Amino acid sequence: MTKQRPTPLPTARDRGAATVWAAGAIAALLAITTLVVWLGAAAATRHRATSAADMAALAAAGVAVEGERVACGKARWVTDRMEVGLRSCGLDGSEARVEVVAEPPGVLAGFGPAEARARAGPVVERLAQVERSSSDGKRHSRRSENPVQRLTRLQPCLSRYSFTVS
């Protein structure tokens, strides 16, 4: 029969090593979690700015026929409720152009605000722009339609206003 050797007792310098490793692992986990939360907050701020710009442009375009003052007042109303700042608002014909600024929360404010721009206007004018900018040189059977006829034909698949985010 073989004798088993007794396990040596830990020396004084080994005591507490696992506690130090555990504390280091917990600190690293907390740092990674904090970074992920900050990145999520930054992304949420950017999305809030983009959404506010889209909605403000659509709101302004919806009342563009009443003038720039009324249209930008409606855009301001939307941005106030979305808790973002309205940097600029204007009408270019019946197309509304809006720029907004959203401040990120807490520590992220030091990195600067999230900015977004949007424009919105009637689909008829947008179709006319696409028609004019089409330079492929090919003849299309419905190319001779004016934008209003084309809109009437496409109405089931189009919403009342189009918008572009830049």
C-alpha positions as CSV (number, residue, x, y, z in Angstrom):
1,M,0.0,0.0,0.0
2,T,1.2,3.4,-0.9
3,K,1.2,6.2,1.6
4,Q,-0.3,9.5,0.6
5,R,1.6,12.6,1.4
6,P,-0.2,15.1,3.4
7,T,-1.2,18.3,1.5
8,P,1.1,21.1,2.5
9,L,-0.4,24.0,4.4
10,P,-0.6,27.3,2.5
11,T,2.1,29.7,3.3
12,A,1.5,33.1,4.6
13,R,2.2,34.8,1.3
14,D,-0.6,32.7,-0.5
15,R,-3.3,33.9,1.8
16,G,-5.8,36.4,0.2
17,A,-4.6,35.9,-3.4
18,A,-8.1,34.7,-4.5
19,T,-9.7,37.7,-2.9
20,V,-7.5,40.1,-4.9
21,W,-8.3,38.2,-8.1
22,A,-12.0,38.2,-7.4
23,A,-11.9,42.0,-6.6
24,G,-10.1,42.6,-9.9
25,A,-12.6,40.6,-11.9
26,I,-15.5,42.4,-10.3
27,A,-13.9,45.8,-11.0
28,A,-13.3,44.8,-14.7
29,L,-16.9,43.6,-15.0
30,L,-18.2,46.9,-13.5
31,A,-16.1,48.9,-15.9
32,I,-17.3,46.9,-18.9
33,T,-21.0,47.3,-17.8
34,T,-20.5,51.0,-17.3
35,L,-19.1,51.4,-20.8
36,V,-22.0,49.4,-22.3
37,V,-24.5,51.6,-20.5
38,W,-22.8,54.8,-21.7
39,L,-22.7,53.5,-25.3
40,G,-26.4,52.6,-25.0
41,A,-27.2,56.1,-23.7
42,A,-25.3,57.7,-26.5
43,A,-27.1,55.6,-29.1
44,A,-30.5,56.4,-27.5
45,T,-29.7,60.2,-27.6
46,R,-28.8,59.9,-31.3
47,H,-32.0,58.0,-32.0
48,R,-34.0,60.6,-30.1
49,A,-32.5,63.4,-32.1
50,T,-33.1,61.7,-35.4
51,S,-36.7,60.8,-34.5
52,A,-37.4,64.4,-33.3
53,A,-36.0,65.8,-36.5
54,D,-38.1,63.5,-38.6
55,M,-41.3,64.3,-36.7
56,A,-40.6,68.0,-36.5
57,A,-40.1,68.1,-40.3
58,L,-43.2,66.2,-41.0
59,A,-45.2,68.4,-38.6
60,A,-43.8,71.6,-40.3
61,A,-44.5,70.2,-43.8
62,G,-48.1,69.4,-42.8
63,V,-48.8,73.1,-42.1
64,A,-46.4,74.6,-44.7
65,V,-49.3,76.2,-46.6
66,E,-49.9,78.4,-43.5
67,G,-46.4,80.0,-43.7
68,E,-43.0,79.5,-42.2
69,R,-43.9,81.0,-38.8
70,V,-46.7,78.5,-38.2
71,A,-44.7,75.6,-39.7
72,C,-41.7,76.3,-37.5
73,G,-44.0,76.8,-34.5
74,K,-45.3,73.3,-35.0
75,A,-41.8,72.0,-35.4
76,R,-40.8,73.8,-32.1
77,W,-43.8,72.2,-30.4
78,V,-42.6,68.7,-31.4
79,T,-39.0,69.3,-30.4
80,D,-40.1,70.7,-27.0
81,R,-42.1,67.5,-26.3
82,M,-39.2,65.3,-27.5
83,E,-36.8,67.3,-25.2
84,V,-34.4,68.3,-27.9
85,G,-33.4,71.8,-29.1
86,L,-34.5,73.2,-32.4
87,R,-31.4,74.6,-34.0
88,S,-33.0,75.8,-37.3
89,C,-36.2,75.5,-39.2
90,G,-37.2,76.8,-42.5
91,L,-39.3,76.3,-45.6
92,D,-38.0,75.9,-49.1
93,G,-41.2,76.2,-51.1
94,S,-43.4,73.7,-49.4
95,E,-40.5,71.6,-48.2
96,A,-39.7,71.9,-44.5
97,R,-36.0,71.6,-43.4
98,V,-35.3,71.1,-39.7
99,E,-32.1,70.7,-37.6
100,V,-32.2,69.6,-34.0
101,V,-29.7,69.1,-31.2
102,A,-30.0,66.6,-28.3
103,E,-27.8,66.7,-25.2
104,P,-26.7,63.3,-23.9
105,P,-27.2,62.6,-20.2
106,G,-24.5,62.7,-17.5
107,V,-20.9,62.2,-18.2
108,L,-21.6,61.9,-22.0
109,A,-22.5,65.6,-22.2
110,G,-18.7,66.3,-22.3
111,F,-18.5,64.6,-25.7
112,G,-21.0,67.1,-27.3
113,P,-24.6,66.9,-28.5
114,A,-26.2,64.6,-31.0
115,E,-27.3,66.5,-34.1
116,A,-29.8,65.5,-36.7
117,R,-31.3,67.0,-39.8
118,A,-34.5,66.1,-41.7
119,R,-36.6,67.5,-44.5
120,A,-40.1,66.7,-45.5
121,G,-42.5,67.9,-48.2
122,P,-45.3,66.9,-50.5
123,V,-44.6,63.8,-52.6
124,V,-45.7,65.6,-55.8
125,E,-42.6,67.9,-55.7
126,R,-40.4,65.1,-54.7
127,L,-41.5,63.1,-57.8
128,A,-40.9,66.1,-60.0
129,Q,-37.3,66.4,-58.6
130,V,-36.7,62.7,-59.2
131,E,-38.1,63.1,-62.7
132,R,-35.8,66.1,-63.5
133,S,-32.7,64.4,-61.9
134,S,-33.2,61.2,-63.8
135,S,-30.4,61.2,-66.4
136,D,-30.2,57.5,-67.5
137,G,-31.1,58.5,-71.0
138,K,-33.6,55.6,-71.4
139,R,-37.1,56.2,-72.6
140,H,-39.9,55.0,-70.3
141,S,-43.4,54.5,-71.5
142,R,-44.8,56.7,-68.7
143,R,-42.1,59.3,-68.8
144,S,-44.5,61.9,-70.4
145,E,-46.7,61.9,-67.3
146,N,-46.6,65.0,-65.3
147,P,-45.9,64.5,-61.5
148,V,-49.6,64.9,-60.6
149,Q,-50.7,62.2,-62.9
150,R,-47.9,60.0,-61.7
151,L,-48.9,60.6,-58.0
152,T,-52.5,59.8,-58.8
153,R,-51.3,56.5,-60.3
154,L,-49.0,55.7,-57.4
155,Q,-51.2,57.0,-54.6
156,P,-52.1,53.6,-53.1
157,C,-48.4,52.9,-52.3
158,L,-47.3,56.4,-51.2
159,S,-48.0,58.3,-48.1
160,R,-48.9,61.9,-48.2
161,Y,-45.4,63.2,-47.3
162,S,-41.9,62.0,-48.0
163,F,-39.0,62.7,-45.8
164,T,-35.2,62.3,-46.0
165,V,-32.8,62.0,-43.1
166,S,-29.3,63.3,-43.6
